[in-house]
Amino acid sequence: MRALVQRVSRASVEVDGETVGATGNGFLVLLGVAPGDDAGTAERMADKVRKLRVFEDDRGRMNRSLQDVGGGCLVVSQFTLYADARSGNRPGFTEAAPPEQADALYRAFVAALEGAGVPVATGRFGEEMQVELLNRGPVTLWLDSATLFPQR
């Protein structure tokens, strides 16, 4: 599972001109799923995201988590995080999970955040979306479950 996490002042996603999800202070999470991922991966990744200490404390240091600041998440599925552009100019996506598996684990990630008390908005899985954000900092983090939670 891969998550591109952006600290935002606000973020929203539209489908066919309709805003379907939005958040204020918090994170925009672009989430990709790989074939080897499972519900445990989704839970661990959600836990990592909600505990990331990238919000300022009283001294201006990045020392507070999403939950500490009462922030929310806008989570958008993005299979292109598994693009393979090593050969030629047209990326391949064979490293991304098939849609049925990806949708289920995307929903599991969202449910894990919600279960921990994080307000979550989402895009629409598999749809053409327009994402808008105001990145604070900017702060952008790349999380990959293969390196965060290597199999033992």
WOHU-V660724 format. One record per pair of residues at least 12 apart in sequence whose C-alpha atoms are under 10 Angstrom apart, sorted by sequence separation. I is the first residue (numbers start at 1). J is the second residue. If there is no record, write none. Layout:
# WOHU-V660724
[[I/J] [I/J]]
This chain:
# WOHU-V660724
[[10/22] [11/23] [12/24] [52/64] [53/65] [54/66] [57/69] [80/92] [81/93] [82/94] [83/95] [84/96] [110/122] [10/23] [11/24] [51/64] [52/65] [53/66] [55/68] [56/69] [80/93] [82/95] [83/96] [9/23] [10/24] [11/25] [31/45] [51/65] [52/66] [53/67] [55/69] [79/93] [81/95] [82/96] [8/23] [9/24] [10/25] [11/26] [13/28] [50/65] [51/66] [52/67] [53/68] [79/94] [80/95] [81/96] [82/97] [107/122] [8/24] [9/25] [10/26] [11/27] [12/28] [49/65] [50/66] [51/67] [55/71] [79/95] [80/96] [106/122] [8/25] [9/26] [10/27] [11/28] [49/66] [50/67] [51/68] [79/96] [7/25] [8/26] [9/27] [10/28] [11/29] [49/67] [50/68] [78/96] [79/97] [107/125] [7/26] [8/27] [9/28] [79/98] [106/125] [6/26] [7/27] [8/28] [29/49] [79/99] [5/26] [6/27] [7/28] [8/29] [50/71] [103/124] [5/27] [6/28] [7/29] [27/49] [50/72] [103/125] [4/27] [5/28] [6/29] [27/50] [50/73] [79/102] [102/125] [103/126] [4/28] [5/29] [6/30] [26/50] [49/73] [78/102] [102/126] [3/28] [4/29] [5/30] [77/102] [3/29] [4/30] [5/31] [77/103] [99/125] [2/29] [3/30] [4/31] [99/126] [2/30] [3/31] [4/32] [26/54] [78/106] [2/31] [3/32] [26/55] [77/106] [1/31] [2/32] [3/33] [25/55] [76/106] [77/107] [1/32] [2/33] [75/106] [1/33] [2/34] [75/107] [1/34] [1/35] [75/109] [76/110] [1/36] [2/37] [75/110] [1/37] [74/110] [1/38] [73/110] [26/65] [27/66] [1/41] [2/42] [26/66] [73/113] [1/42] [25/66] [26/67] [72/113] [73/114] [3/45] [72/114] [2/45] [3/46] [26/69] [1/45] [5/49] [25/69] [26/70] [27/71] [28/72] [29/73] [30/74] [31/75] [32/76] [33/77] [4/49] [25/70] [26/71] [27/72] [28/73] [29/74] [30/75] [31/76] [32/77] [33/78] [34/79] [72/117] [73/118] [74/119] [75/120] [76/121] [77/122] [3/49] [25/71] [26/72] [27/73] [28/74] [29/75] [30/76] [31/77] [32/78] [33/79] [72/118] [73/119] [74/120] [75/121] [76/122] [77/123] [79/125] [5/52] [7/54] [24/71] [25/72] [26/73] [27/74] [28/75] [29/76] [30/77] [31/78] [32/79] [33/80] [34/81] [70/117] [71/118] [72/119] [73/120] [74/121] [75/122] [76/123] [77/124] [78/125] [79/126] [7/55] [23/71] [24/72] [25/73] [26/74] [27/75] [28/76] [29/77] [30/78] [31/79] [32/80] [33/81] [34/82] [70/118] [71/119] [72/120] [73/121] [74/122] [75/123] [76/124] [77/125] [78/126] [23/72] [24/73] [29/78] [30/79] [31/80] [32/81] [33/82] [67/116] [70/119] [71/120] [72/121] [73/122] [74/123] [75/124] [76/125] [77/126] [22/72] [23/73] [24/74] [30/80] [31/81] [32/82] [67/117] [76/126] [77/127] [22/73] [23/74] [30/81] [31/82] [32/83] [67/118] [21/73] [22/74] [23/75] [66/118] [67/119] [77/129] [21/74] [22/75] [76/129] [21/75] [21/76] [76/131] [74/131] [7/66] [35/94] [36/95] [74/133] [34/94] [35/95] [36/96] [37/97] [13/74] [34/95] [35/96] [36/97] [9/71] [10/72] [11/73] [12/74] [13/75] [33/95] [34/96] [35/97] [42/104] [43/105] [46/108] [47/109] [50/112] [8/71] [10/73] [11/74] [12/75] [13/76] [33/96] [34/97] [35/98] [38/101] [42/105] [46/109] [50/113] [7/71] [8/72] [10/74] [11/75] [12/76] [32/96] [33/97] [34/98] [37/101] [38/102] [41/105] [42/106] [45/109] [46/110] [49/113] [8/73] [32/97] [33/98] [36/101] [37/102] [39/104] [40/105] [42/107] [43/108] [44/109] [46/111] [47/112] [7/73] [8/74] [33/99] [35/101] [38/104] [39/105] [42/108] [43/109] [46/112] [47/113] [50/116] [6/73] [34/101] [35/102] [38/105] [39/106] [41/108] [42/109] [43/110] [45/112] [46/113] [50/117] [5/73] [6/74] [33/101] [34/102] [37/105] [39/107] [40/108] [41/109] [42/110] [43/111] [44/112] [45/113] [46/114] [50/118] [5/74] [33/102] [39/108] [40/109] [42/111] [43/112] [47/116] [5/75] [32/102] [33/103] [38/108] [39/109] [42/112] [43/113] [46/116] [31/102] [32/103] [33/104] [34/105] [42/113] [3/75] [4/76] [33/105] [3/76] [32/105] [33/106] [39/112] [3/77] [4/78] [31/105] [32/106] [3/78] [31/106] [2/78] [2/79] [4/81] [1/79] [3/81] [31/109] [2/81] [1/81] [2/82] [1/82] [55/136] [55/137] [54/137] [55/139] [54/139] [54/140] [54/141] [52/141] [26/118] [28/120] [49/141] [26/119] [27/120] [28/121] [29/122] [30/123] [26/120] [28/122] [49/143] [1/96] [48/143] [1/97] [23/119] [23/120] [48/145] [22/120] [23/121] [45/143] [21/120] [22/121] [23/122] [45/144] [21/121] [22/122] [45/145] [48/148] [1/102] [20/121] [21/122] [22/123] [44/145] [20/122] [21/123] [20/123] [21/124] [28/131] [42/145] [45/148] [1/105] [19/123] [20/124] [28/132] [41/145] [44/148] [45/149] [1/106] [28/133] [41/146] [44/149] [27/133] [28/134] [28/135] [13/121] [15/123] [27/135] [37/145] [41/149] [12/121] [13/122] [14/123] [15/124] [20/129] [22/131] [24/133] [25/134] [26/135] [27/136] [37/146] [11/121] [12/122] [13/123] [14/124] [19/129] [21/131] [22/132] [23/133] [24/134] [25/135] [26/136] [36/146] [12/123] [13/124] [16/127] [18/129] [19/130] [22/133] [25/136] [29/140] [33/144] [34/145] [15/127] [16/128] [17/129] [18/130] [19/131] [27/139] [28/140] [29/141] [30/142] [31/143] [32/144] [33/145] [34/146] [14/127] [15/128] [16/129] [17/130] [27/140] [29/142] [14/128] [15/129] [16/130] [14/129] [15/130] [13/129] [14/130] [15/131] [13/130] [14/131] [12/130] [13/131] [14/132] [12/131] [13/132] [11/131] [12/132] [13/133] [11/132] [12/133] [10/132] [11/133] [12/134] [10/133] [11/134] [9/133] [10/134] [11/135] [8/133] [9/134] [10/135] [7/133] [8/134] [9/135] [10/136] [6/133] [7/134] [8/135] [9/136] [6/134] [7/135] [8/136] [9/137] [6/135] [7/136] [8/137] [6/136] [7/137] [8/138] [6/137] [7/138] [8/139] [6/138] [7/139] [8/140] [6/139] [7/140] [5/139] [6/140] [7/141] [5/140] [6/141] [4/140] [5/141] [6/142] [4/141] [5/142] [3/141] [4/142] [5/143] [3/142] [4/143] [2/142] [3/143] [4/144] [2/143] [3/144] [1/143] [2/144] [3/145] [1/144] [2/145] [1/145] [2/146] [1/146] [1/148]]
